[in-house]
């Protein structure tokens, strides 16, 4: 069997990813919900209006890879166009201190 070259260079979850209590833009991270190959999804709370949201960021160590930031932006633009009761609505898309969310 051959090893997956991407898996060898993808950082393990938690190595530099956002921790509970950290602030990203107007959101304070509560806890990690899940993670995938490119992103981490957190439960977060908007600090001024109190709305609880799912907040997705690019995993630590991946944002410098060619095309990852553009792929994240493209995903955000695509999700913003969706309107369906079974799909989470995109409320916000921005960058804070170099980190897209």
C-alpha positions in Angstrom: 0.0 0.0 0.0 1.2 3.5 -0.7 0.9 6.3 1.8 -1.3 9.4 1.0 1.2 12.3 0.5 -1.4 14.9 1.6 -2.0 13.0 4.9 1.7 13.2 5.8 1.8 17.0 5.5 -1.7 17.8 7.0 -1.3 18.9 10.6 -3.1 17.0 13.3 -6.1 18.7 14.8 -5.2 21.0 17.6 -1.7 21.9 16.3 -2.2 25.6 16.2 -5.9 25.5 15.6 -8.1 28.0 17.5 -8.8 27.1 21.1 -12.0 27.7 23.2 -12.2 31.3 24.3 -10.3 32.7 21.4 -11.8 35.6 19.5 -12.2 35.6 15.7 -13.7 38.8 14.5 -16.9 39.4 16.5 -17.1 35.7 17.5 -15.8 34.0 20.7 -15.1 30.3 20.2 -16.9 28.0 22.6 -15.7 24.5 21.4 -14.7 22.5 18.4 -17.6 20.7 16.7 -15.7 18.8 14.0 -12.8 19.0 11.6 -12.0 17.8 8.1 -9.1 17.8 5.7 -9.2 21.6 5.1 -11.2 23.2 7.9 -12.3 23.2 11.5 -15.8 24.0 12.6 -16.4 25.5 16.0 -19.4 26.5 18.0 -19.0 30.2 18.6 -21.0 33.1 19.9 -21.3 36.6 18.4 -20.1 38.8 21.2 -22.5 41.6 20.7 -25.8 40.0 19.7 -25.3 36.6 21.4 -26.1 34.5 18.3 -24.6 31.0 18.5 -23.1 30.0 15.2 -21.0 27.3 13.5 -17.8 29.0 12.6 -15.5 27.5 10.0 -11.8 28.3 9.6 -8.9 26.9 7.6 -6.9 24.4 9.6 -3.6 25.6 11.0 -0.7 25.1 8.6 -2.9 24.8 5.5 -3.7 28.4 4.7 -0.3 28.9 3.1 -0.8 26.1 0.6 -1.4 27.1 -2.9 -5.1 27.6 -3.7 -6.4 26.8 -0.2 -7.5 30.4 0.6 -9.1 30.8 -2.8 -10.9 27.4 -2.4 -12.2 28.6 1.0 -13.4 31.9 -0.5 -15.1 30.0 -3.4 -16.8 27.7 -1.0 -18.1 30.7 1.0 -19.5 32.4 -2.1 -21.2 29.2 -3.2 -22.8 28.6 0.2 -24.0 32.2 0.3 -26.2 31.5 -2.8 -28.0 28.6 -1.2 -31.4 28.9 0.3 -32.9 25.7 1.6 -34.3 24.7 5.0 -31.9 21.8 5.3 -28.7 23.9 4.6 -27.1 26.1 7.2 -27.4 29.8 6.2 -24.2 31.8 5.8 -24.4 34.9 7.9 -20.9 36.2 7.6 -17.6 35.7 5.7 -14.5 37.7 6.6 -10.9 37.7 7.5 -9.5 38.5 11.0 -5.8 38.9 11.6 -5.1 36.9 8.4 -7.5 34.1 9.3 -10.4 33.5 7.0 -13.7 32.5 8.6 
